[in-house]
Amino acid sequence: MNGFYCPEIDQALDKHSDLHLGMIKQGSDQMLTVRHTDLMAPMIKAMQEMKTENDLLKSKVSELEKQINNLFTEVSKLHLPELAKP
């Protein structure tokens, strides 16, 4: 094995049984080996899921920033300097 921790990969793949496909094998010496080329599809799927989640979070942050700015604008109209935007 070079660069991957097989038990960790095995555990992650078990969560997504449709992706496991026997890419981790245990040899007669009890060592785990992973077929690196078979990891490409699950890694790409994970990156796509992360991008989708990241885009959603960016959108939520943007919306919250707008709401905060609107609140600061409303507070400044009330002439309450202690609550105004710093």
N, C-alpha and C positions, 0 to 999 in steps of 0.2 A: 504494500500500500504506500502511496506517495502523495501526501498532501490532504488526504481525507481521513476522517475518523469514522470508520465503518459502522460501529454501533450507533452513533448519532444519526448517520444517514439511514440506517436500517429502521430506527425508531421513527424518523420523519416519514419514510416511505410507508411504514405500517399505517400511519394516519390516512394515507391516500392509497389504499390497497390496489386500486386500479393502475397505479404507477409502478408498483414494486417489480413485477415481471421477472423476478429471480436475478436481479442485477447484482445482488450480494450473495456470495457463496462462502460456505465454511469448508475449509480444506481438512484433510486428515490430520493435520497438525493443529487443528482448532483455530487457525488464523482465518480471519475474514478478509475477503478480497472483493473489490467492487469493479464492475465493468464501467470504466469512466465514460465511454462513448454513450452508454445508455442513460447517463445522467443528464444529457443535453435537453431532452424533452421535458422532464420535470423541472429543470432549472429555468427553462424558457417560460413554462407555464407559471412558475412562482414569480418570475420577474413581471409577467403580464398582470398577475393579480396584484402585485405590489404597486405597479404603475397606476392601476385603476384605483386602488385605495389611496395612493398619494394624490392623484388628481382630485378625488373627492375631498380629502382633507384640505388641500389648497383652496378649493372652492368654499369650504366651510370657514376657513380662516379669513378669506377675503370678505365673506358675508358678515362675519363677526366684526371685522375691522370697520366695515361700513356702518354697522349698528353702533359701535363705540363712537365713531366720529359724529354720527347723528345725535347721540346722547350728549356729547360735549357741546355740540352746537346748541341744542335745546337748553342745556345748563347755562351756557354763556348768555342766552337770551333772558334768563332769570336774574342776571346781575348778582350771582353768588360767586364771588371771586375764589372762595376757598374750594369750590367744586369744579372750577373751570380747568380746562386742559393745561397741564404744566408747560 
